[in-house]
Amino acid sequence: MDLTLGIILIVLALFVGALVTFVLYKIIPALQAKNAAKKADKIIRDAEIKAEQIRKNAQIDGKQAVQEMRNEAEKDIRERKQEYYQLENKLNQREANIDKRDANLINKENALEEKNELLNRRLKECDKKENVLQTKIDSIISELEKVAQLSVKEARDEIFARVESKMSMEIAAYIKNREDEAKTECEEKAKNILSYAISKFSQDVVTEKTVSTVSLPSDEMKGRIIGREGRNIRSLEQLLGVDLIIDDTPEVITVSCFNPIRRETAKRVLDILIKDGRIQPGRIEEVTAKVKAEIDETIRKAGEEACFKLGLPKINKELSVYIGRLKYRTSYGQNAFDHSMEVAYLAGIMASELGLDPNLAKRAGLLHDIGKSVDFEQEGSHVELGARLAKKYGEPDVVINSIESHHGDVPAKYIIANLVQAADTLSAARPGARSETLENYIKRIEQLETICKSYEGVYQCYAMQSGREVRVMVIPDKVDDLAAFKLARDIRERIENEMTYPGQIKVSVIREYRAIETAK
């Protein structure tokens, strides 16, 4: 009985729990849905209120924008109308001026027609008079031919021959006088400018020369440089691009290469290896890379320093590297970098004296030999290569013309180009600036004497003062005083056109006539 009652109570408790659970499951979602609907209605009402406010504000803003646009349009229309009125007034005024010009042109045309008719009448009268005069002249000429027994052509040729003979002497005398006056005046001005330029600039006479030999502490070092089976010397020649000549000369190695930068690199590498004592392919490669980097840095700094010293801004960085390469280039024993600096200073000073741009003159002087930085690597003369580099890096026409004309390859178009040519001559011709081989010196003297002897009437000629002066002896019976002056000028022009020489050459034509008698 008690067990049955317990079971019944348990069943009732489970039923009541299930009923409560079912009720809660159904009622709670309904309540939540109702609250959500209320919240949604409230959100919708708030959104409608905000939308209405936004719509009203948009209408107000739209009306203001339309009003502003209308005001701007009206203002623009007023301005356009004002412009149209002004243009209309100008057009009316131009039409009035054109009408006046038309009237004036019509009057001038009528006057020209009257003058044309008058000229035509006068031309007809002149033709009649010319016919009458020609008839009279023909009769006079025929009478003169009978009297003189010469034809018109023969008389004309005789007169022309006499006039030509007389005029040639007068022209030569006039040219001599004018050239003497011009030379005197030009020499005074040139001396003043050049003396001032030279006094402002000074440079050591001793010039830098390329060293092509390397001294050794002992002959034993030659074997170490050659290495086992020649591997060291092969490595050196391959990395440096030079030829190493090891002969019987004691304690000396000769470096042979047309490229001066490679030659300098080889010299420095050998000096370092000889001092260090470790000579092997790995060490050679390491030292070569280090020395090449040092030389590249030296070249870059040299170019920048040159531009800084001369006060030349805006020079292309790559072009300044070519300027620095001139530090290892020589010409007749003269360092090309120092020579370019000298020319730049001298050209700048002379340009200042003449009232020209000194910076432009310095720029042209510095770059006049820039082709020498690549002429040992590329085909062509240093003038052609320099002009090509200047055009590549956008240099001014004055600089390009100065490069092309400093050796007379093309005519100088600018005064600065002439100044650069003069400064180049000064720098190259000063004492101790350049050295010349004996073979070139003899060829220059022979060419100078050959030019002088090629003229008729020359008896003998002598090249003096190391080829800086030539004295020409002429036969006095064949060459008179004025012809001697003309001969000197002709020789000078041929020397300038056919020869290449440093400095200047003085031409002296000597005509001496001696009347000798012996009393017995």
Buried (B, 14 or more C-beta within 10 A) or exposed (E): EEEEEEEEEEEEEEEEEEEEEEEEEEEEEEEEEEEEEEEEEEEEEEEEEEEEEEEEEEEEEEEEEEEEEEEEEEEEEEEEEEEEEEEEEEEEEEEEEEEEEEEEEEEEEEEEEEEEEEEEEEEEEEEEEEEEEEEEEEEEEEEEBEEEEEEEEEBEEEEEEEEEEEEEEEEBEEBBEEEEEEEEEEEEEEEEBBEBBBEBBEBEEEBBEBEBEBEBEEEEBBEBBBBEEEEBBBBBBEBBBBEBEBEEEEEBBEBEBEBBBBBBBBBBBBBBBBEEEEBBBEBBBEBBEEBBEEBBEBBBEBBBBBBEEBEBEEBEEEBBBBBBBBBBBBBBBBBBBBBBBBBBBBBBBBBBBEEBBBBBBBBBBBBBBBBBBBBBEEEEEBBBBBBBBBEEBEBBEBBBBBBBBBBEEBEBBBBBBBBBBBBBBBBBBBEEBBEBEEEEEEEBBEBBBEBBEEBEBBBEBBBEEEBBBBBBBBEBEEBBEBBBBBBBBBBBEBBEEEEEBBBEBEBBBBBEEEEEEEEE
